[in-house]
Amino acid sequence: MRKRIGLCLLALGLSWLATGATWLRDSQQITVSGTVFYDDNSNGVLDSDEEVAAGARVAPIIKTFGASVPADANGRFTLNFTLSPSQNAYVAGYALRPGYPYSPRSMANYQKNLALPPASDGRIQLNIGLIPYTGVLERLPEGAHQDFPIPNGRFFTQTNSYVGGSALGFAVTNDEGIPFWDTWQRFSLENIGYPLSKRFTWSIFTMQVFQKAIFQWQPGQGLFFINTLDELHNRKLDQWPWGLGLTPPPLDPSFDAGKPWEQIMRDRLALLDINPTIKARYYSAPDPLLLYGLPTSRVEDYGDLFVMRTQRTVFQLWKVNVPFARAGEITLANAGEVVVQHAAIFSGTNPDFPYLYITELPPPGSIPSLTPQ
């Protein structure tokens, strides 16, 4: 049973030892050293029954994260950096705890403001107690499904970037009247994929990234799908080695030149006629124009497969058996994964904790899974 817990970062304990001194007029070389340990009882002290965090990474944070250093086998670390009197600095420690490979990082972040006067020689002693996320470090129960219902939606752990069994993941919900969960169900796992982010705000829009699509909620307008392939092309991220591989380039703008919108739609949809299998898959979606957008390339022959590009995905019709598809099957490119890898404007890709949505995980075998068997 996994109980709800509070936000651990607000209760991080650590030791702080420094002698008073005055700042030099100019920037000063600062040396921070200490021990990183797993502070299981949150008292800020390395107790006899607590482990040192061998190999934990420690980094200074001034405006952004600086270069990190590893702690040694005894949890000891030494950081050296330059700090001016006008700058605020912090030290962050983080580690994946041995024995919990499926856990989140035990983060001790923004722990102490180092803008206080250091010792006259610039030395600071700082012990960092990493607080494990008690209650979410456990594995999902054996036989438990990787996705499970939560109020107003579903929670998915398949794409949390941790070794299988972690309870971390991303929620897809209808919260605040934004029907992301309804939309996911309407268009299905096959067309949308698993979530790669939680909800986040970009400009004034609520967004969520999935393996094969990106949802955007526009207040007063409704739900839209981002033209993922168009955006990747505009950023020159749609070709090898950036992630999409065998993908034809978009049609030359002359294809649409001088045409009214109705004719542009008609001519682009006519590109599907060359391959009845891809055409049938395109029109099998509940709303293909919303889901896929218009075709933006002709059907191209790449040897082992036929490929067609649209505004929001890539259709791949396989001629041969491959590990993830049989000959004659169509797969869709995971364009959302490329976006997550390269588009720094998108946030929210760190997985969430189930306790934000539920107080207990459902027991194994108690619910049907949406995971393909």
BELCORTA-V949977 format. One record per backbone hydrogen bond with DSSP energy under -0.5 kcal/mol. NH is the residue of the N-H (numbers start at 0). CO is the residue of the C=O. E is the energy in kcal/mol with one decimal. If there is no record, write none. Layout:
BEGIN
nh->(NH:NH)
co->(CO:CO)
e->(E:E)
END
This chain:
BEGIN
nh->(2:7:9:10:11:14:16:27:29:30:31:32:32:33:35:36:37:38:38:39:41:46:49:52:53:54:54:55:56:57:58:59:60:61:65:68:70:71:74:76:78:80:82:86:89:91:92:93:96:99:102:105:106:107:108:110:113:113:115:118:121:123:124:125:125:126:127:128:128:129:129:131:133:135:136:139:143:147:149:152:153:154:155:156:159:162:165:166:168:169:171:172:173:176:177:178:179:179:180:182:183:184:185:186:187:190:190:191:192:195:196:197:199:201:201:204:205:206:206:207:209:210:211:212:214:215:216:217:217:218:220:221:223:225:227:228:229:230:231:232:233:234:235:236:241:246:250:254:255:256:258:263:264:265:266:267:268:269:270:270:271:272:273:274:278:279:280:281:282:283:283:284:287:290:291:292:295:296:299:299:301:301:303:305:306:307:309:310:311:314:315:316:316:317:317:318:319:321:324:327:328:330:332:334:335:336:336:337:338:339:340:341:342:343:345:351:355:356:357:364:365)
co->(0:5:6:7:8:126:124:82:80:121:78:30:123:76:74:127:50:36:129:37:38:44:46:35:51:70:71:52:93:68:91:66:89:63:59:57:55:75:71:33:31:29:27:83:60:58:107:56:94:96:99:94:104:92:106:90:88:111:112:122:118:30:16:32:123:14:34:12:126:36:127:129:131:132:132:164:140:154:152:149:171:147:169:145:156:100:162:137:351:155:153:170:151:173:174:176:172:177:172:178:179:180:181:182:183:186:187:187:188:208:208:347:206:199:204:201:216:199:204:214:212:193:191:191:207:223:205:215:221:216:217:217:215:213:225:310:310:226:227:228:229:230:232:231:238:244:295:251:252:252:255:259:260:261:262:263:264:265:266:267:268:269:270:271:274:275:276:277:278:279:280:281:284:286:287:287:308:308:297:306:299:304:301:316:299:314:312:293:291:307:330:305:314:315:328:303:303:324:321:317:325:315:313:332:210:210:333:333:334:335:336:337:338:341:342:168:352:353:353:142:362)
e->(-0.6:-0.7:-1.3:-2.4:-0.8:-0.9:-1.8:-2.9:-3.6:-3.0:-2.3:-0.5:-2.4:-1.7:-2.8:-2.6:-2.8:-0.9:-2.0:-1.7:-1.5:-1.2:-1.8:-2.8:-1.3:-1.1:-0.7:-2.0:-2.5:-2.6:-2.4:-0.5:-2.7:-1.8:-3.4:-2.7:-2.7:-2.6:-2.3:-2.0:-3.4:-2.1:-2.6:-1.8:-2.3:-2.7:-2.7:-2.3:-0.7:-2.3:-2.0:-2.5:-1.5:-2.8:-0.5:-1.3:-3.6:-0.5:-0.5:-1.3:-2.7:-2.9:-1.5:-3.1:-0.5:-1.2:-2.5:-0.6:-0.6:-3.6:-0.8:-0.7:-1.9:-2.3:-0.7:-2.8:-2.7:-2.0:-1.8:-2.1:-2.2:-3.1:-2.7:-2.2:-1.3:-0.8:-1.0:-0.5:-1.9:-2.5:-2.7:-0.5:-2.0:-1.2:-1.8:-0.7:-0.8:-2.0:-1.0:-2.2:-2.5:-2.3:-2.2:-2.2:-2.2:-0.6:-0.6:-2.2:-1.9:-3.2:-1.1:-2.8:-1.9:-0.5:-2.8:-2.3:-1.5:-3.3:-0.5:-1.6:-2.8:-2.0:-2.5:-0.6:-2.5:-2.5:-3.0:-0.6:-2.9:-0.6:-2.6:-2.5:-3.0:-2.2:-2.3:-1.1:-1.4:-2.6:-2.6:-2.3:-2.4:-1.2:-1.8:-3.2:-2.5:-1.7:-2.4:-2.6:-1.4:-0.7:-2.1:-2.2:-2.4:-2.1:-3.0:-2.3:-2.5:-1.5:-0.5:-1.0:-1.5:-1.5:-0.8:-1.6:-2.4:-2.5:-1.9:-2.6:-2.4:-0.7:-0.7:-1.1:-0.6:-2.6:-2.9:-1.1:-2.7:-1.0:-0.5:-3.1:-0.6:-3.0:-1.7:-2.7:-2.7:-2.1:-2.7:-1.5:-2.0:-3.0:-2.4:-2.9:-0.5:-0.7:-2.4:-3.3:-0.9:-3.3:-1.3:-3.7:-2.3:-2.4:-1.8:-1.7:-2.0:-0.9:-0.9:-0.9:-1.9:-2.3:-1.9:-1.6:-3.2:-1.1:-1.6:-3.4:-1.9:-2.5:-2.5:-0.5:-1.6)
END
